[in-house]
Amino acid sequence: MTEYVFKPSRRKNGKLVQSRMYSGRYRRPGETKVTAVALHVTDRAVAEEKLRQLIRDMEKEVGGGMRLETSYRCHRRVISNVANSTKLGSQDAQ
């Protein structure tokens, strides 16, 4: 798998302006297109780690068949429901 981080640049008023934030590009095995993602960090080492984590999560999705994002949302919903039920229980006790 090909992966790297970079700072995107653009032309503004004829001058080349480089972004503060890092982005990453990766190409999955068997695919021809390169995918770019914004990493929203200003430190290169943190950007590289964040890109590696993103790729690890994608590999787990492929292996497990379930989207990690979906399971995270479900897990967060269960936690919030438990928190709400304990709050309601404490109000009833008063």
C-alpha positions as CSV (number, residue, x, y, z in Angstrom):
1,M,0.0,0.0,0.0
2,T,1.3,3.4,-1.0
3,E,0.8,6.1,1.6
4,Y,2.3,9.6,2.3
5,V,1.5,12.9,4.0
6,F,1.9,16.4,2.4
7,K,0.8,20.0,2.8
8,P,-1.5,21.0,0.0
9,S,-0.6,24.2,-1.9
10,R,-2.6,26.5,-4.1
11,R,-2.2,29.7,-6.0
12,K,-3.6,32.9,-4.4
13,N,-3.2,36.2,-6.2
14,G,-0.5,34.6,-8.3
15,K,1.6,33.4,-5.4
16,L,2.0,29.9,-4.2
17,V,0.4,29.4,-0.7
18,Q,1.0,26.3,1.3
19,S,-1.6,25.1,3.8
20,R,-0.9,24.8,7.6
21,M,-2.7,21.5,7.8
22,Y,-1.5,18.2,6.5
23,S,-3.3,15.9,4.2
24,G,-2.6,12.3,3.2
25,R,-2.8,10.1,0.1
26,Y,-3.1,6.4,-0.1
27,R,-3.7,3.7,-2.6
28,R,-5.2,0.3,-1.6
29,P,-3.8,-2.8,-3.2
30,G,-5.6,-3.8,-6.3
31,E,-6.9,-0.2,-7.0
32,T,-5.6,2.2,-9.5
33,K,-6.9,5.5,-8.0
34,V,-5.1,7.4,-5.2
35,T,-7.4,8.7,-2.4
36,A,-6.7,12.0,-0.6
37,V,-7.9,12.7,2.9
38,A,-7.6,15.9,5.1
39,L,-5.9,15.0,8.4
40,H,-6.6,18.3,10.2
41,V,-3.3,18.4,12.1
42,T,-0.3,20.7,11.9
43,D,2.5,18.2,13.0
44,R,4.0,15.9,10.4
45,A,4.6,13.0,12.9
46,V,1.0,13.2,14.1
47,A,-0.3,13.3,10.5
48,E,1.7,10.2,9.6
49,E,0.3,8.3,12.7
50,K,-3.3,9.5,11.9
51,L,-3.0,8.2,8.3
52,R,-1.6,4.9,9.5
53,Q,-4.5,4.5,11.9
54,L,-7.0,5.4,9.2
55,I,-5.5,2.7,6.9
56,R,-5.5,0.2,9.8
57,D,-9.2,0.9,10.4
58,M,-10.0,0.4,6.7
59,E,-8.1,-2.9,6.7
60,K,-10.1,-4.1,9.8
61,E,-13.4,-3.1,8.0
62,V,-12.4,-5.2,5.0
63,G,-11.5,-8.2,7.2
64,G,-14.4,-7.9,9.6
65,G,-17.1,-7.0,7.2
66,M,-18.5,-4.3,9.5
67,R,-17.8,-0.6,9.3
68,L,-16.0,0.6,12.4
69,E,-17.7,3.9,12.1
70,T,-21.1,2.2,12.4
71,S,-20.1,0.1,15.4
72,Y,-18.6,3.2,17.0
73,R,-21.9,5.1,16.6
74,C,-23.9,2.1,18.0
75,H,-21.5,1.9,21.0
76,R,-21.8,5.7,21.6
77,R,-25.6,5.5,21.5
78,V,-25.6,2.6,24.0
79,I,-23.4,4.6,26.4
80,S,-25.5,7.8,26.0
81,N,-28.7,5.7,26.7
82,V,-27.1,4.2,29.8
83,A,-26.0,7.7,31.0
84,N,-29.5,9.1,30.4
85,S,-31.2,6.3,32.2
86,T,-28.9,6.8,35.3
87,K,-29.7,10.5,35.2
88,L,-33.4,9.8,35.1
89,G,-33.1,7.3,37.9
90,S,-31.4,9.8,40.1
91,Q,-34.1,12.4,39.5
92,D,-36.8,9.9,40.4
93,A,-35.1,9.1,43.7
94,Q,-35.3,12.7,44.8
